């Protein structure tokens, strides 16, 4: 039985001038239930435990839009639990489909987003103004780093997932990658879940919207290339760098991206299988098999130099 009675959803629809008969649920969604409200609006209702993700979206979306990122305008955010017993958010509805190939202008959109750098840390006694536009209002976003892949490798040995010889090889690979990465480089605003199910394109594969900002954070730019297959990333990065003012080279960004793909692939190995999910990284071995596929199909430079 749905957790929200039809009467409550009908009340939300009527508040926004939509006849309840035009309300349709969209399947899928881990953090939220989603509904179309006619042709013009889109409703997302937080599932239990994910309320902070919806609040984060409320904070991040205006900043991203002000920077020029294509993402739907927020119409209403209601955390009061007076109409529904959980927070909900309504945006403009963007009509599009999930892409099957790399969307046009995605590289430019990510470069635009990554121009937003993490603001300097404030002194403990400083008073910070909270605003919906501008990075100064996003200082409370989570901060993601590089993790500890060497620790992951050791744990996998201890738990019997890999043998000591393979662990030595993997640890050496991470050490070589670390020498090619600026680990102390600036952190930028990332979307955090750049994958096909969060992209909407038009009939000619033109990107219309980047949606679902629940994983947004301050992080190395390469983090936003970690949920796309490496075959797509290899095509995306050169175009991305053409739209940035960063001194980062293609080799450095490729090394950083490979770091996340390999690290996250290893971290996923002990996970409990989660079938019937849309995302290609949901199966526990998909990332490792994607790496195997990529590096056995003659990847272009600089990727071929990273093994």
Secondary structure, 3 states (H helix, E strand, C coil): CCCCCHHHHHHHHHHCCCCHHHEEEECCCCCEEEEEECCCEEEEEECCCCHHHHHHHHHHHHHHHHHCCCCCCEEEEECCCCCCCCCEEEEECCCCECCCCCCECHHHHHHHHHCCECCCCCCCCCCCCCCCCCHHHHCCCCECCCCCHHHHHHHHHHCCCCCHHHHHHHHHHHHHHHCCCCCCCCCEEECCCCCHHHEEECCCCEEEEECCCCCCEEECHHHHHCCCCHHHHHHHHHHHHHCCCCCCCHHHHHHHHHHHHHHHHHHHCCCCCCCCCCCCCCCCCHHHHHHHHHHCCCCCCCHHHCC
